[in-house]
Each structure stands twice: as C-alpha cells, then as structure tokens.
Amino acid sequence: MDEKDFPNFYIAGDSASLSAQKFYTNYIKWSLISMLTAAVVAIYSFQEVESKRIGYVISGILLMISTILSLIIKNKKYESTWYRGRALAESAKTLTWRFMTKSEYFEDTINDDEAKKRFINRIKEIKNEFKDLNASLKAKHLSVPIITEKMIATRQLNLKDRMEFYLKNRIENQISWYSSKADANKNKYEIWFWAVIIMQILALVSVAYLVFNPESNIKLVGLFTSLSACCLAWLQLKKYQENKEAYTTAVSELNLIKQEAELIHTEEKFQIYVLDSENAMSREHTLWLAQKRI
C-alpha cells in the first residue's frame, strides 16, 4: 500500500505530524546549540575588560536566541501537533484496513455502498475528534479521495487473496518496520547515553585540572557539564529506550498473531483476526502516546 492508496485524512494527519516533528526537534536542537556555544565563549577567562565585555555580549545574544526559540516552541505547540497528527493518521489507517478486509462494522454481509457510507461516517467522527488540527492540515491533502480505488479493489478480493494482502501489506510490513525501529532506537540510546557519561567524566577531569592549576584561564568544566546536560535532554526528547521497548513488544505480539493466520478459513474468523491485529497495533500506539504524556 502506497500513501496515495489511503484516505485523505491519513495523508493529511501524517504530513502534519511529520512537519511538526521536524520543526519541534530542529528548534530544540538549535536552542541547545545556542546554549552550548554560549558555554564555549565562556571557556577562556580574558584579563582585558574590553575582551570580557565582548564575550559577555556574545553569550547574551546566544542565550537570547535560545530563549526566543524556546518561546516559539511553547507558542506554536509543535509537540501537540506532532502527536495528535500521528493519532489522526493511525486512526484513519486502522479504519481503512478494517474496511478493506471486511472486518467489524464493514462485514461481507453488507453491500459495498453501505460499507462506503459507514466508512465516510466514521471518517467524519474522526474529523470531529481532531478539530484542533484543522489549521495544521493542508488543503491539497484533504482534497484527495476519502475512499480510494485501491481500497475498493482490495475489498472486492476473495477471502484467500484478502488474507494474503493483509498479511503482507499490514502484518509483515508492521513487523519489519517495528523491528528496524527497535534496533535503531536501541543503538541510538547506547550512543547518547555513553555521550552523557563521557562528558561527565571530562567535566571531572577538568575540575581536577583546575584543582592543580587554579591560575589557569581556561575553564572547561562549564562546557562539558553543558554538553552532558544537552545529551541528556536529547535522550529525554527522543525517548529511545521507551520507544525500543514499545516497538519490541509490538513485534512479539504481531509475530504471534501472524502465526494464527494459518488457522483461519472463514470470513467470521478473519473479521476477528483483523480486529485483534488492529487492536494490538493500537495498543502500541496508545503506549507511545502515553509515554509522550498526551
């Protein structure tokens, strides 16, 4: 399934979420860089008054930039748009898969016109639930179809082909995505955590240096403590460890669900199977949102 095969609100929510995430992380990144640069300026203790004044001015400007960026982050509410946009996209995606596979509320016992009507009504409910995102959703994304040709074509497949399509494009695709994300988050967590420890050790070394050389004009303690704090702040922002655990749990559960497909031979059992699968993915997303304190 390509992005264009999903409903307009999935595309719009996904785009809004990714855009807000990009702005949010970039503003945080440059705010931290500004503070670090201010710390670098303060490394050398100048003796001349004019040199000190210039250093203070530069530090003040950098700290002002960091403060302005923090105010922008607060007022623009990028973090909320990031998580709410993702929730909108995931809600629309789950509804789409239930429609295509003739799962609960879109069963094979109702005709396609009734199924389309029910799908549109559910999309309206989702739209109303996320009214706060209206300003962040782009018109060009909302103008694409609510029910795509791919959705209709998939729904019209026989049971065997629908099952194969769902297993390949939903279950296996998600298992692969969660697995790669779990590994990536684990590696990044290790890198950034060790960065925190190394900066703390260097700060201790710098303190020891000043103990034995108190007359030195070079003071690196502030720089390394600032670097350590920035690395720790980045860890908290990205939540690598929490995400790794959530993704790993999802992979384990989905892999078990995947094996159960071999026992399905009727529409009724497939409806329940899809519902269980989508609930498993919803639990992972709910946990992800909870970790972000939404």
C-alpha positions in Angstrom: 0.0 0.0 0.0 1.4 3.4 -1.0 0.5 6.6 0.7 -1.9 7.6 -2.1 -3.9 4.5 -1.5 -5.0 5.7 1.9 -7.8 8.2 2.7 -7.2 12.0 2.7 -7.2 12.3 6.5 -4.5 9.7 6.8 -2.3 11.6 4.4 -3.1 15.0 6.0 -2.5 13.8 9.5 0.7 12.0 8.6 2.0 15.1 6.8 1.1 17.4 9.7 2.7 15.1 12.2 6.0 14.8 10.3 6.2 18.5 9.7 5.5 19.4 13.3 8.0 16.8 14.5 10.7 18.3 12.2 10.1 21.9 13.4 9.9 20.8 17.1 13.2 18.8 17.0 15.0 21.4 15.0 14.0 24.2 17.3 15.1 22.2 20.3 18.4 21.3 18.6 19.2 24.9 17.7 18.2 26.0 21.2 20.7 23.6 22.7 23.4 24.5 20.2 23.0 28.2 21.1 23.4 27.4 24.8 26.4 25.2 24.1 28.0 28.0 22.0 27.5 30.4 24.9 29.3 27.9 27.1 32.2 27.7 24.6 32.6 31.5 24.6 32.9 31.4 28.4 35.8 28.9 28.3 38.6 31.4 28.4 38.8 34.0 31.1 40.1 37.1 29.5 42.0 39.6 31.5 41.2 42.8 29.4 37.9 44.5 30.3 37.0 45.1 26.6 37.6 41.4 25.8 35.4 40.3 28.7 32.7 42.7 27.6 32.7 41.3 24.0 32.5 37.8 25.4 29.5 38.7 27.6 27.7 40.3 24.7 28.2 37.3 22.5 27.0 35.0 25.3 24.0 37.2 25.9 23.0 37.2 22.2 23.3 33.4 22.1 21.2 32.9 25.3 18.6 35.3 23.9 18.4 33.3 20.7 17.9 30.1 22.8 15.2 31.8 24.8 13.4 33.0 21.6 13.4 29.5 20.2 12.0 28.1 23.5 9.2 30.7 23.3 8.4 29.7 19.7 8.2 26.1 20.7 5.8 26.9 23.5 3.5 29.1 21.4 3.4 27.0 18.3 2.6 23.8 20.2 4.5 21.7 17.7 4.7 18.8 20.1 1.0 18.6 20.4 0.5 18.7 16.6 3.2 16.0 16.2 1.4 13.5 18.5 -2.2 14.5 17.6 -1.4 14.3 13.9 0.0 10.9 14.3 -3.0 9.8 16.3 -5.3 11.1 13.5 -3.3 9.2 10.8 -3.2 6.0 12.7 -7.0 6.1 13.4 -7.7 6.6 9.7 -5.2 3.8 8.8 -6.8 1.3 11.1 -10.3 2.2 9.8 -9.0 1.7 6.3 -7.7 -1.8 6.9 -11.0 -2.8 8.6 -12.9 -1.5 5.6 -10.7 -3.3 3.0 -10.7 -6.6 4.9 -14.5 -6.6 5.7 -13.8 -6.6 9.4 -16.1 -5.4 12.2 -18.6 -2.8 11.1 -17.7 -3.4 7.4 -18.6 -7.1 7.2 -19.1 -9.0 4.0 -22.8 -9.3 4.8 -23.4 -5.6 3.9 -23.1 -4.3 0.3 -20.3 -2.1 -0.8 -22.4 1.1 -0.9 -23.5 0.6 2.7 -19.8 -0.1 3.6 -18.7 3.1 1.9 -21.4 5.1 3.7 -20.3 3.7 7.1 -16.7 4.4 6.3 -17.4 8.1 5.4 -19.5 8.5 8.6 -16.6 7.1 10.7 -14.2 9.4 9.0 -16.5 12.3 9.9 -16.4 11.2 13.5 -12.6 11.1 13.4 -12.5 14.6 11.8 -14.6 16.0 14.6 -12.4 14.3 17.2 -9.4 16.2 15.8 -10.9 19.6 15.2 -7.9 21.2 16.9 -5.7 20.1 14.0 -7.7 21.9 11.3 -5.2 24.7 11.0 -2.3 22.2 10.6 -3.9 20.1 7.8 -3.1 21.1 4.2 -5.9 21.6 1.7 -4.0 19.7 -1.0 -4.0 16.6 1.2 -7.7 16.9 2.2 -8.7 17.3 -1.5 -7.7 13.7 -2.4 -10.3 10.9 -2.2 -11.7 9.6 1.1 -12.2 6.1 -0.4 -9.5 5.2 -3.0 -9.7 2.8 -5.9 -7.1 0.5 -4.1 -9.4 0.3 -1.1 -12.4 -0.7 -3.2 -10.3 -3.2 -5.3 -8.9 -4.9 -2.1 -12.4 -5.2 -0.5 -13.6 -7.0 -3.6 -10.9 -9.7 -3.4 -11.9 -13.2 -2.3 -11.2 -14.3 1.3 -7.9 -16.0 0.4 -6.5 -13.0 -1.5 -7.6 -10.5 1.1 -5.9 -12.5 3.8 -2.7 -12.7 1.8 -2.9 -9.0 1.1 -3.4 -8.1 4.7 -0.6 -10.4 6.0 1.9 -9.0 3.5 1.0 -5.3 3.5 -0.1 -4.8 7.1 1.2 -7.5 9.4 4.5 -8.3 7.8 5.1 -4.6 6.9 4.5 -3.5 10.5 6.7 -6.3 11.9 9.5 -5.2 9.6 9.0 -1.5 10.5 8.8 -2.1 14.3 11.9 -4.4 14.2 14.1 -1.9 12.4 12.9 1.0 14.6 13.5 -1.1 17.8 17.1 -1.8 16.7 17.7 1.8 15.6 16.4 3.2 18.9 18.5 0.7 20.9 21.7 1.8 19.1 20.9 5.5 19.4 20.2 5.1 23.1 23.5 3.4 23.7 25.4 6.2 21.8 23.7 9.1 23.5 23.9 7.5 27.0 27.6 6.9 26.6 28.0 10.5 25.4 26.4 11.7 28.7 28.8 9.6 30.7 31.9 10.7 28.7 31.0 14.4 29.1 30.6 13.9 32.8 34.0 12.2 33.1 35.6 15.0 31.1 34.0 17.5 33.4 35.5 15.7 36.4 38.9 15.7 34.7 38.5 19.4 34.0 37.8 20.0 37.7 40.8 18.0 38.7 43.0 20.1 36.3 41.8 23.3 37.9 42.5 21.9 41.4 46.1 21.5 40.4 46.2 24.6 38.2 44.0 27.2 39.8 45.7 30.0 38.0 44.6 28.7 34.6 42.4 31.0 32.4 40.9 28.0 30.5 37.9 26.6 32.3 36.3 23.6 30.5 34.0 22.5 33.4 31.1 24.5 32.2 31.4 23.3 28.6 31.5 19.6 29.5 28.6 19.9 32.0 26.6 21.8 29.4 27.4 19.1 26.8 26.3 16.4 29.3 23.0 18.2 30.1 22.3 18.7 26.3 22.9 15.0 25.6 20.6 14.0 28.5 18.0 16.5 27.2 18.2 14.9 23.8 17.7 11.5 25.3 14.6 12.6 27.1 13.3 14.3 24.0 13.7 11.3 21.7 12.9 8.6 24.3 15.0 6.0 22.6 14.7 3.4 25.4 10.9 3.7 25.8 10.3 3.5 22.1 12.6 0.5 21.8 10.6 -1.3 24.4 7.2 -0.4 22.8 8.4 -1.5 19.4 9.8 -4.8 20.7 6.6 -5.6 22.4 4.6 -4.9 19.3 6.9 -7.1 17.2 6.5 -10.0 19.6 2.7 -9.7 19.7 2.3 -9.2 15.9 4.5 -12.2 15.2 2.3 -14.4 17.4 -0.8 -13.0 15.6 0.8 -13.7 12.2 1.1 -17.4 13.0 -2.6 -17.6 13.9 -3.5 -16.8 10.2 -2.9 -20.4 9.3 -6.0 -21.4 11.3 -8.4 -19.0 9.5 -10.7 -20.4 6.9 -13.9 -18.4 7.2 -15.0 -14.7 6.9 -16.1 -14.7 10.5 -12.7 -15.8 11.8 -10.9 -13.4 9.5 -13.0 -10.5 10.8 -12.0 -11.3 14.4 -8.4 -11.8 13.3 -8.2 -8.4 11.8 -9.8 -6.8 14.8 -7.3 -8.4 17.1 -4.4 -7.4 14.9 -5.5 -3.8 14.7 -6.1 -3.7 18.5 -2.5 -4.9 19.0 -1.2 -2.1 16.9 -3.5 0.4 18.6 -2.1 -0.7 22.0 1.4 0.0 20.8 0.4 3.4 19.6 -1.6 4.1 22.8 1.6 3.2 24.8 3.6 5.5 22.6 1.2 8.4 23.2 1.1 7.7 27.0 4.9 7.9 27.1 4.7 11.3 25.5 2.2 12.2 28.2 -0.6 13.1 25.8 
